[in-house]
C-alpha cells in the first residue's frame, strides 16, 4: 500500500477472495403419480446459497468494455445525474477505470429451482385389446421447462452464468407400443 499525503492508494496486495461458489445445499424431488390410465412424473432440482460470477454483465452493463456491441436493456437504467440511484455504471466509451476487472459487482446469488423433467402419459392398453397389444402408452414430456431464480440474479440462467450457450427447453411427444 502506498500513502501519498492523506490519501491511501490501494495495490494488488489489498485484494481479497470474494464469493463462494460452493452451495449451502443441493436438493431435488422426484415424484410419480398415477390415476386410472393417466400417469404424471416430474423432477425438481435446485441449488441454494451459491455465489456465481455473472459474466453476462460485461456485455449488458458496460459500454466501455465492448464498444459497438448491442448492449442489454439494463443500460437504459444506467447512472446519470438524473438517475443517481442506479447501480448500473454510467455509460461511456472510454474504459478509464478498468471496468472489466473482476469485482463484487459481478458476484450474484446463483440460487435456483428448476423443473428438470415433467412427463404426462396415458395408457391405451384397454382401448387396443382387440389388436393384441400388450402395452400401449402415449406421452408428452418436457425438460428444463421452468427456472425459478433469485431476484438478485440479473442474467437468464444462474446454472449457466457466462451465458455462453443456452440450456434448451426440450419437448417430446412419444408412443410406446409392445405386441
Wavefront OBJ file of the C-alpha trace (Angstrom):
o trace
v 0.000 0.000 0.000
v 1.234 3.487 -0.866
v 0.333 6.573 1.140
v 0.524 9.980 -0.517
v -0.279 12.844 1.844
v -3.580 11.941 3.450
v -4.674 9.738 0.502
v -4.220 5.993 0.566
v -3.717 4.164 -2.708
v -4.572 0.505 -2.954
v -2.320 -2.079 -4.579
v -2.831 -5.745 -5.574
v -1.981 -6.894 -2.042
v -5.210 -5.251 -0.844
v -7.315 -7.706 -2.826
v -9.359 -10.391 -1.122
v -11.271 -13.503 -2.138
v -14.907 -12.748 -2.856
v -17.891 -15.006 -3.310
v -18.231 -18.702 -2.628
v -19.402 -20.924 -5.470
v -19.959 -23.905 -3.151
v -23.714 -24.034 -2.452
v -25.105 -24.280 1.063
v -27.110 -27.260 -0.176
v -28.338 -29.002 -3.325
v -31.784 -30.538 -3.330
v -34.217 -32.399 -5.519
v -37.611 -34.066 -5.631
v -38.532 -36.904 -7.956
v -42.252 -37.757 -7.975
v -44.509 -40.099 -9.888
v -48.282 -40.338 -9.524
v -50.978 -42.158 -11.461
v -54.745 -42.138 -11.636
v -56.704 -44.637 -13.712
v -54.954 -44.621 -17.109
v -53.048 -41.362 -16.571
v -49.569 -41.036 -15.094
v -47.536 -37.948 -14.226
v -43.914 -37.768 -13.200
v -41.682 -34.780 -12.566
v -38.226 -33.995 -11.265
v -37.371 -30.743 -9.478
v -33.741 -29.848 -8.743
v -32.255 -26.815 -7.045
v -29.220 -25.133 -5.568
v -29.295 -22.798 -2.580
v -26.666 -20.320 -1.465
v -24.057 -20.440 -4.236
v -22.375 -17.276 -5.476
v -21.785 -17.106 -9.226
v -19.827 -14.785 -11.475
v -22.425 -13.218 -13.757
v -20.261 -12.756 -16.819
v -23.277 -11.560 -18.771
v -22.932 -8.171 -17.063
v -19.754 -7.499 -19.056
v -21.951 -7.263 -22.151
v -25.097 -5.736 -20.680
v -23.791 -3.106 -18.276
v -20.510 -1.737 -19.649
v -20.443 0.159 -22.908
v -16.700 0.785 -22.475
v -15.698 -2.891 -22.461
v -17.214 -3.884 -25.804
v -17.651 -0.695 -27.877
v -20.051 -1.215 -30.769
v -21.765 -4.217 -29.156
v -25.504 -4.427 -28.657
v -26.000 -3.587 -25.004
v -28.637 -5.059 -22.760
v -31.857 -3.319 -21.861
v -30.358 -2.783 -18.389
v -28.220 0.069 -19.798
v -31.405 2.109 -20.180
v -31.347 2.378 -16.386
v -27.635 3.314 -16.169
v -26.387 6.009 -13.801
v -26.963 9.612 -14.862
v -27.189 12.764 -12.730
v -30.975 12.423 -13.034
v -30.840 8.690 -12.186
v -28.344 8.743 -9.330
v -29.895 5.751 -7.548
v -28.905 3.281 -10.257
v -26.345 0.567 -9.542
v -25.527 0.255 -13.252
v -22.422 2.267 -14.205
v -22.701 5.441 -16.269
v -22.383 4.851 -19.995
v -19.063 5.722 -21.558
v -16.993 4.505 -24.482
v -13.734 5.068 -22.573
v -12.568 2.477 -20.054
v -10.778 4.774 -17.615
v -11.384 2.666 -14.515
v -10.658 -0.829 -15.818
v -14.341 -1.746 -15.551
v -13.696 -5.257 -16.857
v -11.638 -6.290 -13.830
v -13.344 -8.807 -11.594
v -15.119 -7.277 -8.621
v -18.074 -7.817 -6.315
v -20.221 -6.123 -8.964
v -20.221 -9.402 -10.941
v -20.886 -11.742 -7.977
v -24.566 -12.615 -7.591
v -26.722 -15.148 -5.781
v -26.898 -18.222 -8.017
v -29.705 -19.992 -6.143
v -32.333 -21.612 -8.349
v -35.063 -24.238 -8.599
v -35.607 -25.991 -11.945
v -38.281 -28.248 -13.279
v -35.800 -30.610 -14.932
v -38.307 -33.025 -16.368
v -42.068 -33.499 -16.480
v -43.965 -36.243 -18.274
v -47.694 -36.852 -18.677
v -48.779 -40.184 -20.113
v -51.944 -42.101 -20.934
v -52.190 -45.900 -21.064
v -54.041 -47.087 -24.202
v -53.786 -50.811 -23.441
v -57.500 -51.277 -22.654
v -58.568 -49.432 -25.800
v -56.350 -51.595 -28.020
v -57.039 -55.091 -26.569
v -58.607 -56.278 -29.835
v -55.315 -55.599 -31.654
v -53.464 -57.918 -29.215
v -51.348 -55.083 -27.911
v -49.654 -55.963 -24.623
v -48.745 -52.378 -23.764
v -49.552 -49.036 -25.365
v -48.917 -45.609 -23.952
v -48.764 -42.080 -25.370
v -46.934 -39.325 -23.552
v -45.752 -35.743 -23.732
v -42.566 -34.731 -21.968
v -40.634 -31.501 -21.388
v -37.151 -30.871 -19.990
v -35.852 -27.621 -18.493
v -39.340 -26.175 -18.725
v -39.192 -23.807 -15.742
v -36.484 -21.973 -13.792
v -37.139 -20.021 -10.613
v -34.088 -17.954 -9.719
v -33.029 -15.456 -7.126
v -34.428 -11.966 -7.774
v -30.930 -10.562 -7.384
v -29.601 -12.629 -10.306
v -29.756 -10.392 -13.383
v -28.973 -12.803 -16.254
v -31.165 -15.532 -17.660
v -29.878 -18.713 -16.012
v -27.726 -18.970 -12.854
v -26.715 -22.517 -13.808
v -25.005 -21.008 -16.855
v -23.690 -17.658 -15.511
v -21.495 -16.890 -18.523
v -24.436 -17.481 -20.857
v -22.025 -18.926 -23.404
v -24.711 -21.339 -24.583
v -28.412 -21.626 -23.818
v -29.754 -24.543 -21.830
v -32.562 -25.620 -24.149
v -36.148 -26.459 -23.365
v -36.802 -29.830 -24.970
v -40.276 -31.189 -25.661
v -41.055 -34.722 -26.755
v -44.219 -36.451 -27.908
v -43.983 -40.233 -27.832
v -45.730 -43.544 -28.211
v -44.675 -46.830 -26.557
v -46.211 -49.983 -28.015
v -45.492 -53.653 -27.230
v -47.102 -56.612 -29.076
l 1 2 3 4 5 6 7 8 9 10 11 12 13 14 15 16 17 18 19 20 21 22 23 24 25 26 27 28 29 30 31 32 33 34 35 36 37 38 39 40 41 42 43 44 45 46 47 48 49 50 51 52 53 54 55 56 57 58 59 60 61 62 63 64 65 66 67 68 69 70 71 72 73 74 75 76 77 78 79 80 81 82 83 84 85 86 87 88 89 90 91 92 93 94 95 96 97 98 99 100 101 102 103 104 105 106 107 108 109 110 111 112 113 114 115 116 117 118 119 120 121 122 123 124 125 126 127 128 129 130 131 132 133 134 135 136 137 138 139 140 141 142 143 144 145 146 147 148 149 150 151 152 153 154 155 156 157 158 159 160 161 162 163 164 165 166 167 168 169 170 171 172 173 174 175 176 177 178 179
